[in-house]
Amino acid sequence: MGRYLLKRLWHTVYVVVGISIISFFFIHLSGDPVMLMLPGDASMAEVETLRQQLGFNDPLYVQYWHFASRAVTGDLGVSLYHRVPAIRLIMERLPASLELAGAAMLIALVVAIPLGVISAVKRGSLWDMSSMLGALFGLSMPHFWLGIMLILLFSVTLGWLPTSGRGTLAQLVMPSLALGLSLMAMFARLTRSVMLEVLSLDYVRTARAKGLREKIVIGKHALRNALIPLVTVAGMQFGFLIGGTVIIETVFAWPGVGRLVVQAIFSRDYPLVQATVLVLAVIFVVVNLLVDLIYLYLDPQISYLEQK
Protein backbone atom coordinates (compact mmCIF):
# COMPACT_ATOMS: atom_id res chain seq x y z
CA MET A 1 0.00 0.00 0.00
CA GLY A 2 2.72 2.48 0.99
CA ARG A 3 4.90 1.62 -1.99
CA TYR A 4 1.94 1.93 -4.34
CA LEU A 5 1.05 5.35 -2.90
CA LEU A 6 4.64 6.64 -3.14
CA LYS A 7 4.82 5.54 -6.76
CA ARG A 8 1.62 7.43 -7.57
CA LEU A 9 2.87 10.52 -5.74
CA TRP A 10 6.06 10.48 -7.79
CA HIS A 11 4.00 10.24 -10.99
CA THR A 12 1.99 13.23 -9.78
CA VAL A 13 5.11 15.34 -9.35
CA TYR A 14 6.58 14.84 -12.79
CA VAL A 15 3.17 15.18 -14.49
CA VAL A 16 2.70 18.60 -12.87
CA VAL A 17 6.25 19.66 -13.84
CA GLY A 18 5.70 18.52 -17.43
CA ILE A 19 2.40 20.37 -17.71
CA SER A 20 3.95 23.55 -16.31
CA ILE A 21 6.81 23.43 -18.84
CA ILE A 22 4.56 22.77 -21.85
CA SER A 23 1.95 25.37 -20.90
CA PHE A 24 4.58 28.01 -20.10
CA PHE A 25 6.29 27.82 -23.48
CA PHE A 26 3.05 27.60 -25.48
CA ILE A 27 1.48 30.54 -23.65
CA HIS A 28 4.48 32.74 -24.47
CA LEU A 29 4.06 32.04 -28.18
CA SER A 30 0.76 33.97 -28.34
CA GLY A 31 2.24 37.48 -28.51
CA ASP A 32 3.61 40.34 -26.48
CA PRO A 33 1.31 41.47 -23.61
CA VAL A 34 3.28 44.69 -23.18
CA MET A 35 1.68 46.10 -26.34
CA LEU A 36 -1.77 45.59 -24.77
CA MET A 37 -0.80 47.14 -21.47
CA LEU A 38 0.49 50.41 -22.95
CA PRO A 39 -1.47 52.97 -24.99
CA GLY A 40 -1.15 52.90 -28.74
CA ASP A 41 1.02 56.03 -28.87
CA ALA A 42 3.63 54.66 -26.42
CA SER A 43 7.22 55.06 -27.55
CA MET A 44 9.58 52.15 -28.12
CA ALA A 45 11.60 53.28 -25.10
CA GLU A 46 8.54 52.95 -22.87
CA VAL A 47 7.79 49.52 -24.36
CA GLU A 48 11.35 48.32 -23.72
CA THR A 49 11.36 49.74 -20.19
CA LEU A 50 8.14 47.92 -19.24
CA ARG A 51 9.30 44.72 -20.91
CA GLN A 52 12.53 44.89 -18.91
CA GLN A 53 10.62 45.50 -15.66
CA LEU A 54 8.40 42.47 -16.27
CA GLY A 55 11.34 40.25 -17.24
CA PHE A 56 10.12 39.55 -20.78
CA ASN A 57 13.55 40.34 -22.24
CA ASP A 58 15.07 37.27 -20.60
CA PRO A 59 15.23 33.98 -22.52
CA LEU A 60 12.20 31.74 -22.05
CA TYR A 61 14.11 29.14 -20.06
CA VAL A 62 15.26 31.86 -17.65
CA GLN A 63 11.69 33.15 -17.32
CA TYR A 64 10.47 29.61 -16.64
CA TRP A 65 13.14 29.07 -13.99
CA HIS A 66 12.06 32.24 -12.21
CA PHE A 67 8.41 31.12 -12.38
CA ALA A 68 9.13 27.58 -11.17
CA SER A 69 11.38 28.70 -8.31
CA ARG A 70 8.68 31.08 -7.06
CA ALA A 71 5.88 28.55 -7.60
CA VAL A 72 7.55 26.08 -5.21
CA THR A 73 7.10 28.66 -2.45
CA GLY A 74 3.49 29.37 -3.42
CA ASP A 75 4.18 32.56 -5.38
CA LEU A 76 2.56 32.19 -8.81
CA GLY A 77 3.16 35.75 -9.91
CA VAL A 78 1.11 38.93 -10.11
CA SER A 79 -1.70 39.40 -12.61
CA LEU A 80 -0.74 41.93 -15.27
CA TYR A 81 -4.34 43.05 -15.67
CA HIS A 82 -5.70 42.98 -12.11
CA ARG A 83 -2.40 43.96 -10.42
CA VAL A 84 -2.93 41.47 -7.56
CA PRO A 85 -1.35 38.05 -6.86
CA ALA A 86 -2.65 35.48 -9.33
CA ILE A 87 -3.16 32.85 -6.63
CA ARG A 88 -5.52 35.19 -4.79
CA LEU A 89 -7.74 35.56 -7.88
CA ILE A 90 -7.76 31.80 -8.42
CA MET A 91 -8.60 31.00 -4.81
CA GLU A 92 -11.47 33.50 -4.95
CA ARG A 93 -12.97 31.76 -8.01
CA LEU A 94 -12.05 28.14 -7.26
CA PRO A 95 -14.79 27.47 -4.64
CA ALA A 96 -17.44 28.43 -7.20
CA SER A 97 -16.03 26.00 -9.79
CA LEU A 98 -15.70 23.21 -7.21
CA GLU A 99 -19.26 23.81 -6.05
CA LEU A 100 -20.65 23.66 -9.59
CA ALA A 101 -18.57 20.62 -10.59
CA GLY A 102 -19.41 18.77 -7.37
CA ALA A 103 -23.15 19.41 -7.70
CA ALA A 104 -23.17 18.32 -11.34
CA MET A 105 -21.19 15.16 -10.54
CA LEU A 106 -23.45 14.31 -7.59
CA ILE A 107 -26.60 14.67 -9.69
CA ALA A 108 -25.12 12.57 -12.48
CA LEU A 109 -23.95 9.69 -10.26
CA VAL A 110 -27.03 9.51 -8.04
CA VAL A 111 -29.29 9.13 -11.07
CA ALA A 112 -27.02 7.33 -13.54
CA ILE A 113 -25.84 4.39 -11.42
CA PRO A 114 -29.32 3.07 -10.48
CA LEU A 115 -30.52 3.78 -14.01
CA GLY A 116 -27.66 1.84 -15.59
CA VAL A 117 -27.97 -1.09 -13.16
CA ILE A 118 -31.72 -1.45 -13.72
CA SER A 119 -31.25 -1.21 -17.49
CA ALA A 120 -28.63 -3.98 -17.39
CA VAL A 121 -30.73 -6.24 -15.17
CA LYS A 122 -33.82 -5.68 -17.34
CA ARG A 123 -31.97 -5.83 -20.63
CA GLY A 124 -34.22 -5.51 -23.67
CA SER A 125 -37.22 -4.32 -21.67
CA LEU A 126 -39.19 -1.13 -22.28
CA TRP A 127 -37.37 0.45 -19.32
CA ASP A 128 -34.00 -0.39 -20.84
CA MET A 129 -34.83 0.99 -24.27
CA SER A 130 -36.47 4.18 -22.98
CA SER A 131 -33.66 4.97 -20.51
CA MET A 132 -30.93 4.42 -23.11
CA LEU A 133 -32.88 6.53 -25.62
CA GLY A 134 -33.06 9.29 -23.01
CA ALA A 135 -29.32 8.90 -22.40
CA LEU A 136 -28.71 9.30 -26.13
CA PHE A 137 -30.66 12.56 -26.13
CA GLY A 138 -28.70 13.70 -23.08
CA LEU A 139 -25.39 13.12 -24.86
CA SER A 140 -26.64 14.92 -27.97
CA MET A 141 -27.71 18.17 -26.31
CA PRO A 142 -25.00 20.89 -26.07
CA HIS A 143 -24.47 22.42 -22.64
CA PHE A 144 -25.13 25.98 -23.74
CA TRP A 145 -28.39 25.07 -25.52
CA LEU A 146 -29.63 23.10 -22.54
CA GLY A 147 -28.72 25.96 -20.21
CA ILE A 148 -30.63 28.46 -22.33
CA MET A 149 -33.67 26.15 -22.48
CA LEU A 150 -33.63 25.76 -18.70
CA ILE A 151 -33.53 29.54 -18.29
CA LEU A 152 -36.45 29.99 -20.69
CA LEU A 153 -38.51 27.34 -18.91
CA PHE A 154 -37.81 27.78 -15.21
CA SER A 155 -36.91 31.48 -15.10
CA VAL A 156 -38.71 33.27 -17.93
CA THR A 157 -41.85 31.14 -18.27
CA LEU A 158 -42.43 29.71 -14.79
CA GLY A 159 -40.44 32.22 -12.73
CA TRP A 160 -39.28 29.54 -10.29
CA LEU A 161 -35.51 30.05 -10.41
CA PRO A 162 -33.13 33.01 -10.85
CA THR A 163 -31.48 33.35 -14.23
CA SER A 164 -27.90 33.84 -13.02
CA GLY A 165 -25.55 34.48 -10.14
CA ARG A 166 -24.23 32.46 -7.23
CA GLY A 167 -24.96 32.35 -3.52
CA THR A 168 -28.17 30.39 -3.03
CA LEU A 169 -29.28 26.83 -3.72
CA ALA A 170 -31.81 28.09 -6.27
CA GLN A 171 -29.00 29.68 -8.29
CA LEU A 172 -27.09 26.39 -8.32
CA VAL A 173 -29.93 24.22 -9.63
CA MET A 174 -29.96 25.14 -13.32
CA PRO A 175 -26.22 25.32 -14.02
CA SER A 176 -25.62 22.01 -12.24
CA LEU A 177 -28.47 20.39 -14.16
CA ALA A 178 -27.22 21.74 -17.48
CA LEU A 179 -23.75 20.42 -16.72
CA GLY A 180 -24.84 17.16 -15.10
CA LEU A 181 -27.36 15.86 -17.64
CA SER A 182 -24.75 14.95 -20.24
CA LEU A 183 -22.62 13.33 -17.53
CA MET A 184 -25.69 11.46 -16.34
CA ALA A 185 -26.25 10.09 -19.83
CA MET A 186 -22.59 9.06 -20.18
CA PHE A 187 -22.44 7.36 -16.79
CA ALA A 188 -25.76 5.55 -17.31
CA ARG A 189 -24.61 4.04 -20.61
CA LEU A 190 -21.23 3.11 -19.14
CA THR A 191 -22.78 1.52 -16.05
CA ARG A 192 -25.16 -0.50 -18.20
CA SER A 193 -22.46 -1.82 -20.54
CA VAL A 194 -20.08 -2.74 -17.69
CA MET A 195 -22.86 -4.37 -15.67
CA LEU A 196 -23.87 -6.49 -18.68
CA GLU A 197 -20.29 -7.71 -18.96
CA VAL A 198 -19.96 -8.42 -15.24
CA LEU A 199 -23.30 -10.23 -15.00
CA SER A 200 -22.10 -12.75 -17.59
CA LEU A 201 -18.97 -13.71 -15.61
CA ASP A 202 -18.55 -17.02 -13.81
CA TYR A 203 -18.44 -15.71 -10.25
CA VAL A 204 -21.84 -14.04 -10.68
CA ARG A 205 -23.36 -17.27 -11.96
CA THR A 206 -21.73 -19.10 -9.05
CA ALA A 207 -23.24 -16.64 -6.57
CA ARG A 208 -26.67 -17.20 -8.08
CA ALA A 209 -26.16 -20.97 -8.04
CA LYS A 210 -25.46 -20.78 -4.30
CA GLY A 211 -28.95 -19.40 -3.81
CA LEU A 212 -27.99 -15.84 -2.88
CA ARG A 213 -30.70 -13.26 -3.25
CA GLU A 214 -30.62 -11.25 -6.45
CA LYS A 215 -30.14 -7.98 -4.58
CA ILE A 216 -26.97 -9.34 -2.93
CA VAL A 217 -25.66 -10.71 -6.22
CA ILE A 218 -26.21 -7.39 -7.97
CA GLY A 219 -25.20 -5.02 -5.19
CA LYS A 220 -22.33 -6.86 -3.49
CA HIS A 221 -20.77 -8.94 -6.24
CA ALA A 222 -21.58 -7.37 -9.60
CA LEU A 223 -21.84 -3.65 -8.90
CA ARG A 224 -18.61 -3.39 -6.89
CA ASN A 225 -16.54 -4.68 -9.81
CA ALA A 226 -18.53 -2.66 -12.32
CA LEU A 227 -17.73 0.55 -10.45
CA ILE A 228 -14.00 0.46 -11.31
CA PRO A 229 -14.38 1.77 -14.92
CA LEU A 230 -17.01 4.23 -13.72
CA VAL A 231 -14.66 5.61 -11.05
CA THR A 232 -11.99 6.13 -13.72
CA VAL A 233 -14.29 8.08 -16.03
CA ALA A 234 -15.91 10.04 -13.18
CA GLY A 235 -12.52 11.08 -11.81
CA MET A 236 -11.33 12.32 -15.19
CA GLN A 237 -14.61 14.12 -15.87
CA PHE A 238 -14.50 15.86 -12.49
CA GLY A 239 -11.03 17.16 -13.26
CA PHE A 240 -12.22 18.45 -16.62
CA LEU A 241 -15.32 20.04 -15.08
CA ILE A 242 -13.38 22.30 -12.73
CA GLY A 243 -11.68 24.21 -15.52
CA GLY A 244 -13.86 23.27 -18.47
CA THR A 245 -17.19 24.82 -17.52
CA VAL A 246 -16.55 28.07 -19.38
CA ILE A 247 -19.74 27.96 -21.45
CA ILE A 248 -22.02 27.16 -18.51
CA GLU A 249 -20.32 29.78 -16.35
CA THR A 250 -20.87 32.32 -19.11
CA VAL A 251 -24.52 31.42 -19.68
CA PHE A 252 -25.38 31.61 -15.99
CA ALA A 253 -22.84 34.34 -15.05
CA TRP A 254 -21.23 31.90 -12.64
CA PRO A 255 -18.03 33.38 -11.14
CA GLY A 256 -15.75 30.39 -11.62
CA VAL A 257 -12.20 29.67 -12.75
CA GLY A 258 -13.30 29.00 -16.32
CA ARG A 259 -14.45 32.56 -16.93
CA LEU A 260 -11.35 33.88 -15.17
CA VAL A 261 -8.91 32.03 -17.41
CA VAL A 262 -10.77 32.99 -20.59
CA GLN A 263 -10.63 36.66 -19.61
CA ALA A 264 -6.93 36.25 -18.83
CA ILE A 265 -6.27 34.69 -22.24
CA PHE A 266 -7.97 37.53 -24.10
CA SER A 267 -5.98 40.11 -22.14
CA ARG A 268 -2.75 38.09 -22.52
CA ASP A 269 -2.32 38.01 -18.78
CA TYR A 270 0.52 35.47 -18.81
CA PRO A 271 1.06 35.11 -15.06
CA LEU A 272 -2.65 34.54 -14.40
CA VAL A 273 -3.04 32.02 -17.25
CA GLN A 274 0.07 30.12 -16.19
CA ALA A 275 -0.99 30.09 -12.54
CA THR A 276 -4.49 28.89 -13.42
CA VAL A 277 -3.17 26.10 -15.64
CA LEU A 278 -0.79 24.97 -12.90
CA VAL A 279 -3.47 24.99 -10.18
CA LEU A 280 -5.94 23.09 -12.39
CA ALA A 281 -3.23 20.57 -13.28
CA VAL A 282 -2.51 19.96 -9.60
CA ILE A 283 -6.22 19.48 -8.89
CA PHE A 284 -6.54 17.08 -11.82
CA VAL A 285 -3.63 14.86 -10.78
CA VAL A 286 -4.80 14.91 -7.13
CA VAL A 287 -8.25 13.74 -8.25
CA ASN A 288 -6.62 10.93 -10.23
CA LEU A 289 -4.55 10.01 -7.17
CA LEU A 290 -7.76 9.73 -5.16
CA VAL A 291 -9.20 7.55 -7.93
CA ASP A 292 -6.20 5.22 -7.58
CA LEU A 293 -6.85 4.97 -3.84
CA ILE A 294 -10.50 4.15 -4.49
CA TYR A 295 -9.27 1.37 -6.78
CA LEU A 296 -7.51 -0.21 -3.80
CA TYR A 297 -10.77 -0.24 -1.87
CA LEU A 298 -12.80 -1.69 -4.74
CA ASP A 299 -10.14 -4.22 -5.80
CA PRO A 300 -7.26 -4.87 -3.34
CA GLN A 301 -5.57 -7.08 -5.95
CA ILE A 302 -4.44 -3.91 -7.76
CA SER A 303 -1.96 -3.12 -4.97
CA TYR A 304 -0.64 -6.68 -5.05
CA LEU A 305 -0.16 -6.65 -8.83
CA GLU A 306 1.57 -3.26 -8.70
CA GLN A 307 4.03 -4.57 -6.10
CA LYS A 308 4.81 -7.61 -8.23
N, C-alpha and C positions, 0 to 999 in steps of 0.2 A: 504493500500500500504506500509506504513512504517513498520507496524508490520510484514507483509509478508517478506519484505526485511531483517529485523533484524533476523527473524527466519532462513532465508537462509544463512545469514552471520554466524550465530552461527553454523549451520551445516558445513559450509566451514571450520571453525576453527578446530572442532574436527575430521573431515575427514583428514585434513593435519597432525594433531598430530598423529592420528592412523597410517597413512601411514609412517610417519617418524619413529615411534617405530618399526613397522613390518620390514621395509626395513633395519633399522640399525642392528637389531639382526640377520636377515637372511644373510646380507652381511658379518658379522663377523664370520659366520660359514664356509666360503669358504677356510680358511687357514691363514697362518701367512705371511703378506707381508714383514716382516723384512728379511726373508730368501731370498727373491727376490732382496732386496735392497743391500745386502752385497755380496761380492764375495764368491765363494764356499769354500775357505780355511779359512774363518773367524772363529775365536775362539768363544767358547760359551760365554766368558766374553764380547766380542764385541757385540754379538747378544743380550745379556741381557742388556747391556748399551744402545743400540739403542732402544730396546723395552721399556725401562724405560723412555727414553727421549720422545718417542712418546706417552706414556701413555697407552700402550697396556697391561701393567701388572695390571692395575686396573680392577675391576669387570666390566662386561658389562653395568650394570645399572649406574655405576659411569661414564663410558665413554659416555653413552648416555646423562646423565645430563650435562656433560661438553659441548657436542655438541649442545644440545637444548638451553642451556643458552647463548651460543655464537651466535646461529642462530637467536635468537630473536633480536639481535643487528645488524644482517646482516653479521656476520662473520661465514662463512660455512667451515672454515678450510683451510689448505694449501695442495695442491696436493703433494703427496709423490714422484711422478715421475717428474713433471714439476717444482717443488719447487716455485710455485707462488700461490697466493690465488685462490681457486677453483672457487669462484664466478666470478673472472675476466675471466677465461677460458670459463665459461658457457656463460657469456654475450658477449664474442667475437664470439661464435658459434651460439647463439640463433637467431640473426637476419637472418642468412642463413636458419635455419630451419623454422622460421616463414614465410619467403619469399616463400620458396618452398611449405609449407603447404597451405598458402593463395592462391597462384597461382593455385595449384591443386584443391582446394575447389571451387574457382571462376569458373574455366573451367567446373567442374562437375555440379555445380548448374545452370549456364547459359544455358547449353545444356540439362540437364536432366529434369528440370521442364517443359519447353515447350514440350519436347518429351513425357514425361509422361502424360501431360494434353491432348495433341492431340491423343495419343493412347487410353486414356480413353473415350474421346468424340467419336472417330471413332472405337469403340470396334469391333473386328472381321474383320476389313478391312485389306487390304494388307499392309497399313502403320503400323497398329498395330502389325501384325504378324512379319513383317520385323524388326521393331524397337525393339521388345522384343527378337527376335532371336539375333540381334546384342548385346543387353544388356546381354544375356546369354553368348555369346562369351567373352564379356568384363569382366564378373565375372570369367570366366574360365582361363583367361590368367594370369600367375604369373607376378609380377612386374618386376623381374629381367630379365625374358625372353623378355617381351615387351620392356624394356629398351635397351637390346642388339639388338633387331630387329630394333628399331628406330635408333640406332647408325649405324648399317649396311646400312640402307636405306638412311638416310638423311646426314650422315657424310662420310661414306666410299664410297657409290655408287654415290650419287648426289653431295656431297661436299657442301651442303647448310648450315649446322650447325656445330659448334665445338663439339668435342666428350665429353669434360669434362670441369670442372672449373666453376667459378662463377664471376660475375661482369657485364655481359651484358645481354640484353634481349634474344639474340640468345642462350646463354648458359642456360637460364631458360626454354626454350621451351620444350625440350625433357624430362628432368626429371619431369616437371610438367604434361606433357601429360602422361608419363608412370605411374605416381602416380594417376592422375585424371581420367583415363579411367575406372578403376574398380569402383571408386566412382560414376562416371557418370552412369554406368550400374546399380549400387545399387539404386541410387536416382531415376532413371527413372522408375524402376520396383516398387519402393515404392510409388512414386507419382501416377502412374497408378492405383495401387490397392486401395489407399486411395481415389482417385478421383472417382473411380467406386462405392465405398461405399457411398461417400457423395452425388453423383448424384442421388442415389436412395432414399434419405431421403425426408421427407414430405416438408420441407421448400423450397427445390429446386423445387419440383413440384409446390408448391404454387407460387413461383416467376415466373415460366413459365406460370402458369395459369393467372397471372396478366397481361401478355402480355409484360414482360420485354424482351429486346433483349438478344439473346443467349450469346453474349460477356459479358454482365453485369451479367447474371446468373452464368456463368463460372468464370469470373474474380473476382467479388465482393462477391458473396455468397458462391460458392463451393470451390474455390481455397484457400480462406483465412482460412477456417476450415481444409482443407486438408493439410495446411502447418505445423500444429502443430506437427504431428508425424515426418515430414521431418526435422523440426528444432531440434527435440530431437536427431535424428540419426546424423544429420550434426554436431551438437555440440560435440557429443561424438567422432565422426570420426576425427574432427579437433584436439581434444585433443590427440587422438592416433597418428595422423600424425606428430605432433611436435617432439615426441621422438621415433616414430616407423618407421622412414624412413631410417633405417640403410642400407638396401639392395640397395635402389635407390641412397643413398648418396655414397655408395661404388662403384656402377657401373659408376656413373658420376663424381666421385671424388668431391662430393659436401661437403664443409666444415661445416657440421651441427653438432647439438648436438648428433645425433645418432651415428655417427662415434666416437665422443669424448668419449661417455660412454662405447662403446664397447672396445676401446683401454684401458680405465681405468679399465675395468673388467679384461682384460687379464693381465694387470700389477698389479692387486690387489691394485689399488690406492683407498683405502677405503674412504678417505675424498672427493675425486672427484666424486666417484660413489654416495655416500650419498648426496652430495650437488646437483648433477644432478637430482637424484630421487625426492628430496624435491622441487626443482624449477619446474620440470615438473608436480609434483602433484599440486602445487599452480596454475600453468597455467591451468591445467585440471579443477580444481574446480571453478576457476574464469570463464572459458568458460561456465561451466554448470550454474553458477550464471547468466551470461548474457542470457543464454537460458531461464531461468526462467523468466527474465524480458521481454524477447520477448513474452513469453506466455501471460503475462498480456496485451500486446498490441494486440495480436491476439484474445484473449478470456478474457475479463475483469472479467468474472464470476469466473475465477480461484482464484482471490484475495478474492472475496466474500466467496467462499466455504472454503478457507483456514482459514478465520477469524471465520467462524461458527464452 
